[in-house]
């Protein structure tokens, strides 16, 4: 209130400036002092009427009652002193100034495989809340809480999962440089960054992403990202982070400088032919509740170049030690591509993984590496893996559907998509004709009433598959999948 009166006073002073020119300096000063005194008296009377504590006089310290009337400014300066004990639960900045947005997605799946995978299943595979916050002009927050197989009350197979998939604090500087820290979605290929069920046109994630780096790949770390515009039509994006790294040896940590002090039975190789490297991810590791197993840190990054709208080529790299002593290095290289022309789209990835000395157990002895009849499938210990997928999409909406039911089939938001995806992965290039080689072709069609919601029908045929329920025999397999997913 006081500031308003002083502003009004200045305005009055300017308006009367012409008349005041005829007055002496002393007369003008006396008039000004008298006006200020009148304003103070008027403000004090208003405070008394409104029940507010009187303003402090010059040189006096404000009392608690006066500070309480100042609201958030006083709370920030004097902290919890300004809050009564019972009100401390509300002493959060977002209570009086909300900034967060809550959303998410969910998906329902029906899967019926002929051989591998057991009986047909129906479930809400994922329920995933998102939280986004604009803290200030330069500080942003984003988080995803993933609940998988949430109907399960206790651990079983598959296990229920509640995890923090990502949670990042961003400090925005400019287009070319922004800082990020927290639980990060790692830019190993493009699919890991765009894996949400409503975004995918097919129900299941590609085998190469599941097995050769373990989508969804999240690690704790920090780094930077940004965008450059080399020309008016081209764009260059980058991300680079330092993170914790994989844990490649089960539930063990180095207790001494001597690897022979660790028992291989209690410290098995977590990277194997059956599941690839997905079991060594930080978010699935039993070591220290997912913390790192050594002092080494990993470096990961991706560069994506778009020469013009509709074309993008990306390259990714990851390297870091994965054993408790920080001596064995895991390296991943990936190439991804996106080509869009009218209703046609071609996407895909190719990934190479090298796990140094994974053919040795933790004590340095030879790991079981052959697929003879007396060697368990999950105990093979490969060093080299490779795989890729390529997928073609065609988007369409028949005009007769729009004429028949215009409120359901709207050209501006609705679309059908047909897809075909070929994928091949080998989790054990060290051995020819091993059980690590798998192939799959998927045909699908989906309908999106809007871009945020999709209903999918897929048919899979796997000319090279493993029957995990029957002695890991090599088989042909078929599957039908139905799913629905939506953002909310």
Secondary structure as UniProt FT lines:
FT   HELIX           2..15
FT   HELIX           17..20
FT   TURN            21..22
FT   HELIX           25..50
FT   TURN            58..59
FT   HELIX           64..69
FT   TURN            70..71
FT   HELIX           72..78
FT   HELIX           79..82
FT   HELIX           85..90
FT   HELIX           93..96
FT   STRAND          100..113
FT   TURN            116..117
FT   STRAND          121..134
FT   STRAND          139..148
FT   TURN            150..151
FT   STRAND          161..172
FT   STRAND          178..185
FT   TURN            189..190
FT   HELIX           191..193
FT   TURN            197..199
FT   HELIX           207..212
FT   STRAND          218..228
FT   STRAND          235..243
FT   HELIX           259..261
FT   TURN            264..266
FT   TURN            273..275
FT   HELIX           278..280
FT   HELIX           282..284
FT   HELIX           287..290
FT   STRAND          298..306
FT   TURN            309..310
FT   STRAND          311..321
FT   TURN            324..325
FT   STRAND          329..341
FT   TURN            342..343
FT   STRAND          344..355
FT   TURN            356..359
FT   TURN            362..363
FT   TURN            373..374
FT   HELIX           377..379
FT   STRAND          384..396
FT   HELIX           399..404
FT   TURN            406..408
FT   TURN            411..413
FT   STRAND          415..426
FT   TURN            429..430
FT   TURN            432..433
FT   TURN            435..436
FT   STRAND          437..450
FT   TURN            451..452
FT   STRAND          453..467
FT   TURN            468..472
FT   STRAND          473..487
//
